[in-house]
Amino acid sequence: MTTHDDYLRGVLKGDRRGIARAITLVESTRPDHRELAQRLLVELTPHAGKARRVGVSGVPGVGKSTFIEALGTSLTARGHRVAVLAVDPSSKRSGGSILGDKTRMARLSADRNAFIRPSPTAGTLGGVATATREAMVVVEAAGYDIVLVETVGVGQSETAVADMVDTFLLLTLARTGDQLQGIKKGVLELADVIAVNKADGEHEQAARKAASELAGALRLLRSSTPVLTCSGMTGAGLEELWIQVVRHQEGVDLAAKRSRQQVEWTWALVRDRLLARLGEKAAPIAPAIERQVLDGALTPSLAADRILEAFLPERETPSG
Ligand SMILES: Nc1nc2c(ncn2[C@@H]2O[C@H](COP(=O)(O)OP(=O)(O)OP(=O)(O)O)[C@@H](O)[C@H]2O)c(=O)[nH]1
């Protein structure tokens, strides 16, 4: 049986197998594992926090794997240690699109200064995001000084990733017509740096034009988010892009941003767990109450009180 000290030593030694085992532990939902994981995280935390944390987002097909492989190898070539984590609540880990999948980043996964971990499969976004945040503590304590967190450009996972990184990078593609139309507005607000990817060969001109249009549109929105072009395939623009990432981090109060993220994360966990427990407690009475609402015997407001009464020992609900 692996003890607390084994996990701790494995991670601090920076040994890949030890890191992988510790991440498996923090991803586990078994109560005894959770307890061991939290003890481990408390001890690892003082060793963590020294990495640059960068989120990488973009719709499927934008070229994230190729991009991360190219950026990651250029960073390890400059002496960095790069960890790639992922948040993809839909991942099944058996075929299909699994973020952070090693087979999609063959060069980087063979690089001894890189560590790639696919998205945990815990199910809910909250669960997956929590496991990834905890994995970030593990890889940082193990000495990785750059953490790239990949996410799919769909659903709420981008917000979850933006909440755990210092800089959120949005990859997009050149499109004809209105550049903003193809990008969800909320995601634009999350982005600290935007890059029009696949700016190579015959696409290069279109990518440049798209980037300048997008920059113009952002200026109208009073945003100063830098917009660049790059190519994961040729490596063009990656150096300038990394300069912008570093510049962004130098321009914000990182300590304050991370403190805010920790507190927000705490409350997000409270909400998640409260809802989960409420769901468990309410499960036996829920069908009957729902039926009464549908029959008109209960108003939704009274029904909500009934459900909360099953959860709270005494009537402490804020409503009426
Ligand atoms: N021309 C060009 N093609 C690229 C570039 N990057 C990726 N591609 C191609 O675009 C397709 C998708 O690239 P992937 O790197 O797998 O990325 P993705 O589709 O975002 O996929 P996931 O990482 O699975 O989300 C592949 O056919 C790549 O060969 C690039 O910089 N230039």
The ligand as a MOL file (V3000), in Angstrom:
LIG
                    3D

  0  0  0     0  0            999 V3000
M  V30 BEGIN CTAB
M  V30 COUNTS 32 34 0 0 0
M  V30 BEGIN ATOM
M  V30 1 N -2.3680 24.5150 -41.5910 0
M  V30 2 C -2.3610 24.1880 -40.3200 0
M  V30 3 N -3.0550 23.1020 -39.8920 0
M  V30 4 C -3.0220 22.8020 -38.6030 0
M  V30 5 C -2.2980 23.5730 -37.6490 0
M  V30 6 N -2.4700 23.0320 -36.4260 0
M  V30 7 C -3.2730 21.9700 -36.5870 0
M  V30 8 N -3.6120 21.8170 -37.8980 0
M  V30 9 C -4.4840 20.7590 -38.4440 0
M  V30 10 O -5.7800 20.9490 -37.8950 0
M  V30 11 C -6.3630 19.7120 -37.4930 0
M  V30 12 C -6.7200 19.7160 -36.0130 0
M  V30 13 O -5.5680 19.8810 -35.2490 0
M  V30 14 P -5.3520 19.3560 -33.7690 0
M  V30 15 O -4.0130 19.7990 -33.3830 0
M  V30 16 O -5.6660 17.9070 -33.7090 0
M  V30 17 O -6.3000 20.1610 -32.8620 0
M  V30 18 P -7.8480 20.2590 -32.5000 0
M  V30 19 O -8.6990 19.8730 -33.6120 0
M  V30 20 O -8.0620 21.5540 -31.8810 0
M  V30 21 O -8.0720 19.1020 -31.6330 0
M  V30 22 P -8.0950 18.8270 -30.1670 0
M  V30 23 O -6.7250 19.1600 -29.7080 0
M  V30 24 O -8.4280 17.3740 -30.2190 0
M  V30 25 O -9.1810 19.6630 -29.5890 0
M  V30 26 C -5.3540 18.6640 -37.9060 0
M  V30 27 O -5.7280 18.1570 -39.1560 0
M  V30 28 C -4.0390 19.4010 -37.9920 0
M  V30 29 O -3.1820 18.8280 -38.9090 0
M  V30 30 C -1.5680 24.7000 -38.1220 0
M  V30 31 O -0.9060 25.4450 -37.3950 0
M  V30 32 N -1.6520 24.9550 -39.4660 0
M  V30 END ATOM
M  V30 BEGIN BOND
M  V30 1 1 1 2
M  V30 2 2 2 3
M  V30 3 1 2 32
M  V30 4 1 3 4
M  V30 5 2 4 5
M  V30 6 1 4 8
M  V30 7 1 5 6
M  V30 8 1 5 30
M  V30 9 2 6 7
M  V30 10 1 7 8
M  V30 11 1 8 9
M  V30 12 1 9 10
M  V30 13 1 9 28
M  V30 14 1 10 11
M  V30 15 1 11 12
M  V30 16 1 11 26
M  V30 17 1 12 13
M  V30 18 1 13 14
M  V30 19 2 14 15
M  V30 20 1 14 16
M  V30 21 1 14 17
M  V30 22 1 17 18
M  V30 23 2 18 19
M  V30 24 1 18 20
M  V30 25 1 18 21
M  V30 26 1 21 22
M  V30 27 2 22 23
M  V30 28 1 22 24
M  V30 29 1 22 25
M  V30 30 1 26 27
M  V30 31 1 26 28
M  V30 32 1 28 29
M  V30 33 2 30 31
M  V30 34 1 30 32
M  V30 END BOND
M  V30 END CTAB
M  END
